[in-house]
Amino acid sequence: MKKLLALCLLGLMSVSLAVADDKEEGFKTIFDGKSFDGWKINENKDSWSLEDGAFKAKGDRSHLFYVGDDKPFVNFELKVDCKTTQGSNGGIYFHTQFQDNGWPKYGYEAQVNNTHGDWRKTGSLYAVEDVKESAAQDDKWWTQHIIVKGKQITIKIDGKTVVDYKEPEGKVAGKDFTRVLDKGTFALQAHDPKSVVWFKNIRVKRLD
């Protein structure tokens, strides 16, 4: 009986490991957890620091752009582990490009916000397809998973799909914020001095 139980447990462990390996297969880590190598801060550089293997965003508006790959990202899966304190706001941009200051004009933003006053909560495709109730919680790590394939944008929080948006054919870019699929890189957001957000375990898989 003990032998049979041990074999069953071993089988379950093997299945779990296989699922975990399959889930992360093909992903490349783009943050080493100990430096800003491959990343570039625009304005208010003091808003960013490193803490326990994570980027920490706290301070005046600033954006941290991934510049470690010359080839722009088109179709991809991006996974970022995030954590916030009460009342914090942040974001993850994609299909964007470096700019010296201001809110990123290019691409889309996946919202990071569980309890900040902005009603658009974590996982929202900001101002395009918004989520009113967050699937994540402050002071706890969660994984934000962004998938872009063709005209489809999917955003998951800890495996739960919160946004599944198909961009209409012929959509025209906006004047102040394009909010249209194209190509580009990623950026993380420091929103304001009262917001504290951590980003770590940043990995991406190209789907081209």
C-alpha positions as CSV (number, residue, x, y, z in Angstrom):
1,M,0.0,0.0,0.0
2,K,2.8,2.4,0.9
3,K,4.6,1.5,-2.3
4,L,1.5,2.2,-4.3
5,L,0.9,5.6,-2.5
6,A,4.5,6.5,-3.2
7,L,4.2,5.7,-6.9
8,C,1.0,7.8,-7.1
9,L,2.7,10.8,-5.4
10,L,5.6,10.4,-7.8
11,G,3.3,10.4,-10.8
12,L,1.5,13.5,-9.6
13,M,4.8,15.3,-9.1
14,S,5.9,14.4,-12.6
15,V,2.7,15.7,-14.1
16,S,3.0,19.0,-12.1
17,L,6.6,19.4,-13.2
18,A,5.6,18.7,-16.8
19,V,2.9,21.3,-16.7
20,A,5.2,23.9,-15.2
21,D,7.9,23.2,-17.7
22,D,5.5,23.4,-20.6
23,K,4.0,26.7,-19.2
24,E,7.4,28.4,-19.3
25,E,8.9,26.7,-22.3
26,G,10.5,29.1,-24.8
27,F,10.5,32.1,-22.4
28,K,13.6,34.3,-22.1
29,T,14.4,36.3,-18.9
30,I,15.0,40.0,-19.7
31,F,15.8,41.2,-16.2
32,D,18.7,39.8,-14.2
33,G,17.2,40.8,-10.9
34,K,20.4,42.7,-9.8
35,S,21.0,45.5,-12.3
36,F,19.4,47.8,-14.9
37,D,21.3,46.1,-17.8
38,G,19.1,46.1,-20.9
39,W,16.7,48.8,-19.4
40,K,16.6,52.5,-19.7
41,I,14.9,55.1,-17.5
42,N,13.6,58.3,-19.0
43,E,12.6,61.1,-16.6
44,N,13.0,61.2,-12.8
45,K,15.6,58.4,-12.5
46,D,15.3,58.4,-8.7
47,S,11.9,56.9,-9.0
48,W,13.5,53.5,-9.7
49,S,15.6,51.2,-7.5
50,L,16.5,47.6,-7.1
51,E,15.1,45.6,-4.1
52,D,15.2,41.9,-3.4
53,G,15.6,40.9,-7.1
54,A,12.9,43.3,-8.3
55,F,12.5,46.7,-9.9
56,K,10.9,49.0,-7.4
57,A,8.9,52.0,-8.7
58,K,8.3,54.8,-6.2
59,G,8.4,58.4,-7.0
60,D,7.4,61.0,-9.6
61,R,6.2,59.8,-13.0
62,S,8.9,57.8,-14.8
63,H,9.1,54.9,-17.2
64,L,11.6,52.1,-17.5
65,F,12.0,50.9,-21.1
66,Y,13.4,47.5,-22.2
67,V,16.2,48.3,-24.7
68,G,18.1,45.0,-24.5
69,D,17.0,43.7,-27.9
70,D,17.3,45.5,-31.2
71,K,14.5,43.4,-32.8
72,P,11.1,44.9,-32.0
73,F,8.4,42.6,-30.5
74,V,5.3,42.0,-32.6
75,N,3.6,38.7,-31.5
76,F,4.7,37.6,-28.0
77,E,3.9,36.4,-24.5
78,L,5.1,38.5,-21.7
79,K,5.0,37.5,-18.0
80,V,5.8,39.9,-15.2
81,D,5.5,39.2,-11.4
82,C,4.0,42.3,-9.7
83,K,3.3,43.5,-6.2
84,T,1.7,46.7,-5.0
85,T,1.1,48.5,-1.7
86,Q,-2.3,49.9,-0.8
87,G,-3.5,52.7,-3.1
88,S,-0.7,52.2,-5.7
89,N,-0.9,52.6,-9.5
90,G,1.5,51.4,-12.2
91,G,1.4,49.8,-15.6
92,I,3.1,47.6,-18.2
93,Y,3.3,49.0,-21.7
94,F,3.9,47.0,-24.9
95,H,4.3,47.9,-28.6
96,T,5.8,51.1,-27.2
97,Q,9.1,52.9,-27.8
98,F,11.5,55.0,-25.7
99,Q,10.6,58.6,-25.2
100,D,12.4,61.2,-23.0
101,N,9.4,62.1,-20.9
102,G,5.6,62.0,-20.5
103,W,3.2,59.1,-20.5
104,P,4.2,56.7,-23.3
105,K,2.4,57.7,-26.5
106,Y,2.9,54.4,-28.4
107,G,1.3,51.1,-27.9
108,Y,-1.0,49.8,-25.2
109,E,-0.9,49.8,-21.4
110,A,-1.9,46.8,-19.2
111,Q,-3.0,48.4,-15.9
112,V,-1.4,47.6,-12.5
113,N,-3.8,48.9,-9.9
114,N,-5.8,47.1,-7.2
115,T,-6.9,49.9,-4.8
116,H,-5.8,53.2,-6.4
117,G,-8.5,55.8,-7.0
118,D,-8.5,55.1,-10.8
119,W,-11.4,52.8,-11.4
120,R,-9.5,50.9,-14.1
121,K,-8.1,48.0,-12.2
122,T,-5.3,45.5,-12.7
123,G,-5.4,43.7,-16.0
124,S,-7.3,46.5,-17.8
125,L,-6.2,47.2,-21.4
126,Y,-6.1,50.9,-20.4
127,A,-9.0,53.0,-21.8
128,V,-9.7,50.3,-24.4
129,E,-11.2,47.3,-22.5
130,D,-11.2,48.0,-18.8
131,V,-11.6,45.9,-15.7
132,K,-13.6,47.3,-12.8
133,E,-12.6,44.7,-10.2
134,S,-9.1,43.5,-9.7
135,A,-8.2,39.8,-9.7
136,A,-5.0,40.6,-7.7
137,Q,-4.4,41.9,-4.2
138,D,-2.1,44.4,-2.7
139,D,0.9,43.1,-0.7
140,K,0.8,39.8,-2.6
141,W,2.8,38.8,-5.7
142,W,0.8,38.0,-8.8
143,T,1.8,37.1,-12.4
144,Q,0.5,39.4,-15.1
145,H,0.6,37.6,-18.5
146,I,0.1,39.6,-21.7
147,I,-0.3,37.8,-25.0
148,V,-0.4,39.5,-28.4
149,K,-1.0,37.4,-31.5
150,G,-2.2,39.0,-34.7
151,K,-5.0,41.4,-33.7
152,Q,-5.7,39.5,-30.5
153,I,-4.7,40.8,-27.0
154,T,-5.2,38.6,-24.0
155,I,-4.3,39.6,-20.4
156,K,-4.3,37.1,-17.6
157,I,-3.8,37.5,-13.9
158,D,-2.5,34.3,-12.2
159,G,-3.8,32.3,-15.1
160,K,-7.3,33.9,-15.1
161,T,-8.2,35.7,-18.3
162,V,-9.5,39.2,-17.5
163,V,-9.2,40.8,-21.0
164,D,-9.6,39.1,-24.4
165,Y,-9.7,41.9,-27.0
166,K,-9.6,41.8,-30.7
167,E,-8.5,45.0,-32.3
168,P,-10.9,46.0,-35.1
169,E,-9.5,46.0,-38.6
170,G,-8.4,49.4,-39.8
171,K,-8.3,50.9,-36.3
172,V,-6.7,54.4,-36.5
173,A,-4.1,55.5,-33.9
174,G,-5.2,58.2,-31.5
175,K,-3.6,61.6,-31.4
176,D,-2.2,61.6,-27.9
177,F,-2.0,57.8,-27.4
178,T,-1.9,55.5,-30.3
179,R,-3.5,52.5,-28.6
180,V,-3.1,50.5,-31.7
181,L,-1.1,47.3,-32.4
182,D,2.1,47.7,-34.3
183,K,5.5,46.7,-32.9
184,G,7.9,47.9,-30.3
185,T,9.3,47.2,-26.8
186,F,8.1,47.1,-23.2
187,A,8.0,49.7,-20.5
188,L,7.2,49.7,-16.8
189,Q,5.6,52.6,-15.0
190,A,6.3,54.6,-11.9
191,H,3.0,56.5,-11.6
192,D,3.3,58.9,-8.6
193,P,5.2,59.4,-5.3
194,K,2.4,57.7,-3.3
195,S,2.5,54.5,-5.4
196,V,4.9,51.6,-4.7
197,V,5.1,48.8,-7.3
198,W,7.6,46.0,-7.7
199,F,8.2,44.1,-10.9
200,K,10.4,41.0,-11.1
201,N,10.8,37.7,-13.0
202,I,10.3,39.4,-16.3
203,R,10.3,36.9,-19.2
204,V,9.1,37.0,-22.8
205,K,8.5,34.5,-25.6
206,R,8.3,35.6,-29.2
207,L,5.5,34.1,-31.3
208,D,6.7,35.4,-34.7
